[in-house]
Amino acid sequence: MSLVVRKARKDDAVRVVEFWNRNFAAGHMKYTGTNWRRDSSDLKQFRERYAADKRGAFTFLAIDKSTSNVIGVCSARSNERGRLSHRVDLGWWVDMEYGGRGVGTKLLLRALLEAKRRGFKKAEAEAAVINTSSVRLAKKCGFKVEGRLKAGMALDNGRYSDTYIFGKVLR
Ligand SMILES: CC(C)(COP(=O)(O)OP(=O)(O)OC[C@H]1O[C@@H](n2cnc3c(N)ncnc32)[C@H](O)[C@@H]1OP(=O)(O)O)[C@@H](O)C(=O)NCCC(=O)NCCS
């Protein structure tokens, strides 16, 4: 696989929605914290977000160069002002066809580098404790478990999973 990791641009939004919906339809997004199909309002939001490229709202994509398909997304958000604005929250998703091949690691390390470059002091993330691949990815990239939320995430089967709150001080 020939992989490129780069910042998202406005015209990537369509392929990000496609990425999301094909993985969502296959049940791959079951621990992601959002459980809806992306639609035209998400497309508009992604376009605006990628075009604006605000300090605290950036996205990195993994793209398979041979198909030009988006195969991974790492998204960051933070408060624009105030005492929490040194903290950035990260989320990550890799296409089900490409799992376990290091794509998530490359994406997340790149996003962490960018977070540091943008002056953030603390990266955070949240994952269901039963989401083994996400928990391993976070730990591999230097996040520590800083807490555990009881019933932090609603699952498709009507039950709830605890979630880990991950933190990493950016040095
Ligand atoms: C979590 C996710 C992004 C990992 O991406 P990935 O490209 O497979 O990650 P990598 O290949 O870089 O592997 C990272 C670590 O996870 C482990 N891992 C990957 N897939 C795994 C699996 N199915 N089962 C167990 N461990 C797994 C790898 O072994 C590696 O850990 P190690 O080096 O300590 O062995 C991907 O599984 C995913 O998109 N899942 C669905 C969406 C999701 O849950 N996102 C996270 C929301 S918090």
The ligand as an SDF file (V2000), in Angstrom:
LIG
                    3D

 48 50  0  0  0  0  0  0  0  0999 V2000
   -8.8290    2.1860   16.2860 C   0  0  0  0  0  0  0  0  0  0  0  0
   -8.3220    2.1860   14.8680 C   0  0  0  0  0  0  0  0  0  0  0  0
   -8.2560    3.6300   14.3680 C   0  0  0  0  0  0  0  0  0  0  0  0
   -6.9020    1.5610   14.8270 C   0  0  0  0  0  0  0  0  0  0  0  0
   -6.3580    1.7920   13.5290 O   0  0  0  0  0  0  0  0  0  0  0  0
   -5.2650    0.7940   12.8850 P   0  0  0  0  0  0  0  0  0  0  0  0
   -4.7990    1.3950   11.6230 O   0  0  0  0  0  0  0  0  0  0  0  0
   -5.8050   -0.5720   12.8600 O   0  0  0  0  0  0  0  0  0  0  0  0
   -4.0910    0.8970   13.9860 O   0  0  0  0  0  0  0  0  0  0  0  0
   -2.5960    0.3590   13.8250 P   0  0  0  0  0  0  0  0  0  0  0  0
   -2.5200   -0.6540   12.7400 O   0  0  0  0  0  0  0  0  0  0  0  0
   -1.7050    1.5380   13.7610 O   0  0  0  0  0  0  0  0  0  0  0  0
   -2.4050   -0.3900   15.2150 O   0  0  0  0  0  0  0  0  0  0  0  0
   -2.3740    0.2940   16.4410 C   0  0  0  0  0  0  0  0  0  0  0  0
   -2.3990   -0.7070   17.5760 C   0  0  0  0  0  0  0  0  0  0  0  0
   -3.7020   -1.3220   17.6280 O   0  0  0  0  0  0  0  0  0  0  0  0
   -3.5830   -2.7200   17.5090 C   0  0  0  0  0  0  0  0  0  0  0  0
   -4.7150   -3.2310   16.7560 N   0  0  0  0  0  0  0  0  0  0  0  0
   -5.1300   -2.8460   15.5370 C   0  0  0  0  0  0  0  0  0  0  0  0
   -6.2230   -3.5390   15.1660 N   0  0  0  0  0  0  0  0  0  0  0  0
   -6.4730   -4.3900   16.1900 C   0  0  0  0  0  0  0  0  0  0  0  0
   -7.4740   -5.3630   16.4200 C   0  0  0  0  0  0  0  0  0  0  0  0
   -8.4420   -5.6060   15.5170 N   0  0  0  0  0  0  0  0  0  0  0  0
   -7.4530   -6.0500   17.5870 N   0  0  0  0  0  0  0  0  0  0  0  0
   -6.5050   -5.8080   18.5270 C   0  0  0  0  0  0  0  0  0  0  0  0
   -5.5280   -4.8750   18.3660 N   0  0  0  0  0  0  0  0  0  0  0  0
   -5.5220   -4.1840   17.2100 C   0  0  0  0  0  0  0  0  0  0  0  0
   -2.2770   -2.9390   16.7950 C   0  0  0  0  0  0  0  0  0  0  0  0
   -1.7710   -4.2350   17.0550 O   0  0  0  0  0  0  0  0  0  0  0  0
   -1.4170   -1.8460   17.3860 C   0  0  0  0  0  0  0  0  0  0  0  0
   -0.9600   -2.1680   18.6880 O   0  0  0  0  0  0  0  0  0  0  0  0
    0.4710   -2.8310   18.9760 P   0  0  0  0  0  0  0  0  0  0  0  0
    1.4640   -2.1670   18.0810 O   0  0  0  0  0  0  0  0  0  0  0  0
    0.6600   -2.5660   20.4240 O   0  0  0  0  0  0  0  0  0  0  0  0
    0.3110   -4.2610   18.6390 O   0  0  0  0  0  0  0  0  0  0  0  0
   -9.2420    1.3330   13.9460 C   0  0  0  0  0  0  0  0  0  0  0  0
   -9.3520    0.0270   14.4880 O   0  0  0  0  0  0  0  0  0  0  0  0
  -10.6500    1.8980   13.7820 C   0  0  0  0  0  0  0  0  0  0  0  0
  -10.8450    2.7830   12.9700 O   0  0  0  0  0  0  0  0  0  0  0  0
  -11.6410    1.3850   14.4920 N   0  0  0  0  0  0  0  0  0  0  0  0
  -13.0300    1.8030   14.2740 C   0  0  0  0  0  0  0  0  0  0  0  0
  -13.2680    3.2550   14.6000 C   0  0  0  0  0  0  0  0  0  0  0  0
  -12.9560    3.5370   16.0520 C   0  0  0  0  0  0  0  0  0  0  0  0
  -13.3230    2.7780   16.9340 O   0  0  0  0  0  0  0  0  0  0  0  0
  -12.2740    4.6570   16.2760 N   0  0  0  0  0  0  0  0  0  0  0  0
  -11.8560    5.0350   17.6050 C   0  0  0  0  0  0  0  0  0  0  0  0
  -12.9090    5.7510   18.3550 C   0  0  0  0  0  0  0  0  0  0  0  0
  -12.2930    6.1340   20.0020 S   0  0  0  0  0  0  0  0  0  0  0  0
  1  2  1  0
  2  3  1  0
  2  4  1  0
  2 36  1  0
  4  5  1  0
  5  6  1  0
  6  7  2  0
  6  8  1  0
  6  9  1  0
  9 10  1  0
 10 11  2  0
 10 12  1  0
 10 13  1  0
 13 14  1  0
 14 15  1  0
 15 16  1  0
 15 30  1  0
 16 17  1  0
 17 18  1  0
 17 28  1  0
 18 19  1  0
 18 27  1  0
 19 20  2  0
 20 21  1  0
 21 22  1  0
 21 27  2  0
 22 23  1  0
 22 24  2  0
 24 25  1  0
 25 26  2  0
 26 27  1  0
 28 29  1  0
 28 30  1  0
 30 31  1  0
 31 32  1  0
 32 33  2  0
 32 34  1  0
 32 35  1  0
 36 37  1  0
 36 38  1  0
 38 39  2  0
 38 40  1  0
 40 41  1  0
 41 42  1  0
 42 43  1  0
 43 44  2  0
 43 45  1  0
 45 46  1  0
 46 47  1  0
 47 48  1  0
M  END
$$$$
